[in-house]
């Protein structure tokens, strides 16, 4: 009750800043989040709705069972989630749990590694190419991917080798499957954008109250980062799209970006908790995401030393959207998603 009252009072006090920040967060959703994640979410949902993930699991059955000790169908979801963006992995695992295809222990165990920003979102936020060399965004994605593979390997060490799946599986591809996939992806995308806009309120309060500056000063004193970089890191940890404010050319700053992308920020983590409900051990999830973030940091440092040894990489090239980009396609996609969801609810009623 006190928290709600404080938020309302702060919202009134910082009204002008709040309006500006909400407007900017809507632009981020329309300019980056929807274009980079919506398509990959639809494809991911289509794969599971058609049961193609079970077929793909059979292809990777040997490494899935003997190296990662992971059921093949979950391993295919693991691969899909690492290229589709968060929180697609948790959503797909939850759909499988609801259908009785996996156990609660499997859901809880693999949520922490079926988690990635995805190449589309990372490269859509970062500069994709640097002077014709390996793209910074690609390097960040690869470090996140390697850290997730390492996490999956560690998670599976205590599990027995899953039995081989022998029954035949038939893939289904029809209009109903496609519509269910689009409907599921639309729900996830609208939820994600809504949470991002909502977190802009808390970001405004933290910044305007001076809390962000105080924390940034402490981080700056301990790490040697500038106060502006420390402030951007704090805001990125709250909501990951704020990583566009983090700038610098050192290996430390760009490695920090890799770690932040790996954590997803509080905003994404809350979405994961909301989707998983009581089926997820949150402490274990946070521990594994912290491990993956540290892994991403050090893996990126290694890759940075290999590919950018003689090149100065400027993270100031990070941008939310290119100048003059039209938001009309994203707006039309959101409108069609709302219409589809409304139609589906009317049919159920």
N, C-alpha and C positions, 0 to 999 in steps of 0.2 A: 504493500500500500504506500509506504513512504517512498519507495523507488518510483512508482508511477507518479506520485505527487511531485517529486523532484524533477522528473522528466518533463512534466507539463509546465512547471514554472520555468525551467531552463529553456524550453521551447518558446515560451513567450518572451523571455529576456533576449534570446538570440534569434529572433524571428527572421530578420533580414538575412543573416548568415545561413539559417536553416533553409530558407527558400532557395538560395543560391546553390547550396550543396545538394539538395534534392533534385534540382534541375540538372546539375552536373552528373549525378548518379543515373538519372534517366538517360542522359546522353551516352553514358558508358554502356548501359544495357543495350541501347539501340545500335551503338556504333561498334561494340566489341563482343559482348556476351552472346547476343542473339545470333549474329552472323557466324561466329566461330564455333558455337556449341550446339545450336539447334539441329543442324543437319546430322552431326555425328551422333546425337542422342536418338534421333529417329532411326538411324541405321542400327544402332546398338539394340534398341527395343525391337526392331524388326527381326534381328537375328535370334533373339530369345523367343519372341512370339511364334516364329516359324519353326522353332526347335533346331535351327541350324547350328546353334552352339553345341548341341550334343554331338552332331556329326563332326564339327571342327574339333571337339574334344577327343574323338577317336583318332584323328590324324596326329594329335600331339600326345597320345596316350602314354607312350614310353617315357618321355622326359617329365610329363606331368606326374606320373605315378611313382617313378623311381628316383628322380632328382628332387622334385618339390613335394612328393608324397601328397599330391593334391588330386581329388577326383577330376577326371578329364573335362567334364562339363563345367566345373568351376574354373579350371585352368583357362578354358576358352573365354569365360567371362572376365577372368583376370587380364587376358590379352586385350579384350575389347575395351575394358574400363581404362586401360592405360593410354588408349588413343582417343577416347570419347570425351574425356573431361569429367571433373567431379560435378555432382555426386552420382554419376551414372552407375558406377560399380555397385554402390550400396543399393541403389534402386533395383538393379537387375537381380542382385542376390536376394533382396526382399521379395521380389516377384517369384523367384524360385522357391523361397521358403513358404510363401503363401500357397503355392501349388503342391507342396509336399515333396519337391524334388531334392531338397537338401535338408539336413538337420539343423537345429538351432546352434549346435556346437560348431558346425561348419560355417554357418552364417557369421557367428561371432568371431571365429578364428580368421576368416579371410576378408572381412570388411576393411581391416587396417592396411592391406596391401592392394586391394582393388580400388585404388585411389590415386588419381593423377589429374593434373591440370589439362593434359592433352596437348598434342603438338599444335593444333589449330589455335587454341587459346593463348598458348605461350608465344608462338610466333606472331600471332595477331596483336599481342601486347608489346612484344619486343621487336627490335629491328631484325629482320630475317637474314639479311646478308650484310657482311662487313667487308667492303673492298674486295669482293669476289672470293673471300675465304669462307670458312665454315661459319654459318649463321650463329649469332649469339643465342637466339631463341632455340635453335636446334640443339645447341650444346647444353642449354639448361634442361631441355626435355630429355636428352639422353642421360644426363646425370640423375634426373628424377626416375627415369625408367630403370636404370641400373640399381638404384637404391631400393626400388620396389621389388626387383627380382631377388636382391639379397635378403630383403625382409621376408619374402615368400619362402625362400630356402630355409631361413632360420625358423619360421613358423612351422614348417613341415617336419623338422627334425624329430619332434616328439611324437609324431603321428605314425601309425603303421602304413605300409604300402596299401593303397586302396585296391579293392578287387577289380578285375577287368570286367567292363560292361559287355555282356554278350548279346542282349536282346537287340533286335533290329529297331531302328528309329526312322520314322517317316517324316520328312519335312513337309510343312503345309504352307503354301503361298497362294492366298486369295485376297479378295477385297476386304474381308473381315479382319484378316491378320494385319493388313496394311493400316486399316483404320484404327485398330487397337494400338498399334505401334505409334502412330501419329498422336493419338489421344494421350497415351502414356507419356510420350516425350513432351507434349504441350503442357501437361500438368507439371512436369518437372521443371520446364523452362520458366513458366509463369511463377512458380514458387521461388525459383532462384532469383529472378529479377525483383520479385516483391521483397525478398529478404535483403537484397543489396540496397534497394531504396530505403527500406526501414533502417538499415545500419547507418545510412548517411545521417540520420537523426543523432545517433549516439556519437558518431564521428564529430559532428558539429559541437555537441556538448563537451566532449573531451578536449577539443582544440580550443574552443572559446573560454572554457573554464581555466585553462592554463595547465591542465593535467598532462596533456601530451608534451608540452614544452618541458615540464619538470622531469618526466620520465626520459625524454630525449637527452636532457642534460646529464642525467645519471649514466645513460648508455654511452654517451659521447666520452665521458670521463673514463669509463672502464675499457672502451674498445678503441678509442682514437679516431672514430668516425666524426665527421662534422655534425653539428647540431641539426642541420637541415636533413642530412642523410639519416640520422638517428630518428628524427621526427617522422620521416617517410617510412622507415622500417616499422615504427610503432603503429602507424596508421595502416600499413600493409598487413601487419599481423592481425589487425581488427577486421579489415576487409581487403581481400587480395588485389582487387583492381586498383587500389591506391599505390600499388608498386610502380605505377607510371611516374610517381613523384620522386622515386629514388633515382638519383643520378650520381655519376662518378665514373672514373676510368680505371680504378684499381682492381686487382684480382679479388681483394677482400669484399668490395662492394658487389661485384657480379656474382661471387660465390654466395653472398648473403641473399641475393635474389633467387638463386637456385634453391636455397634452404626454405625461403618463404613460399615459393611455389609448391614445394613439397609438403609443407604444413597445410596450405590452403587457407589459413587464417581462421579466426573465431567464427566468422560468418558462415563459411563452408562447413566447419565442424558442427555448428548448431543445426545446419540442414541435415547432416548425417545422423545426428542424434534424433532429430525429429522423424526421419524416415525409419530408422532402426527401432525406435521405441525401447521397450524393455528387453529386446533380444540381444543387445550389445553391451559388453562389459566396457564401460567408458574409460576406466583407468588403463586397462590393457591397450585399448585403441590409442589413447594419447601417448602412452609409452612407445608404441611401435611407430607412431607418426613422428615422434621426437627422434627416434633412432633413424628413420628414413631421412629426416631433415638434415641430421648430422652427416649421414652417408652422402646425400646430395651435395652438401657443402664441400666435403673433401674430394669426392669424385670430380666435381666441377673444377676444383683447384688443379687437379691433375690434368684434366682435359684442357683447361685454360693454358697451362704451362706448355702443353704439346702444340696446340693450334695457334695460340696468340702470344707466343714467346717474344716475337719481334714486332708485334702490332699493338697499337694503343686502341683499346676498345672503349668507346664512349657510351655509357648507358643513358646519356641524355637523349639518345635517339629513341628512347621509349616514347610511345605515344598512344593515346586512347583511340584515336581514329584519325585517318588522314584528312588534311584540310579539304573542305568542300564536299565531303562525303554525304550522300543523301541518306536520310534515315527512313525514307518511304518504304523500301523493301522490308525492313524490320517491323515497321508499324503495321504493314499489311499482313505479315506473318503472325503477329500477335493478335490482330483482329480475327484472322481465320481460325487461330487456335481457340480463341474464346467462343467463336461460333460453333466449332466442332464439339467443345466440351459442353456447351449449353444444349446442343442437339442430343448428345449422348445422355445427359441428365434427364431431358424431356422424355426420351424413349424409356429410361428406367422407371420414371414416375408413371 
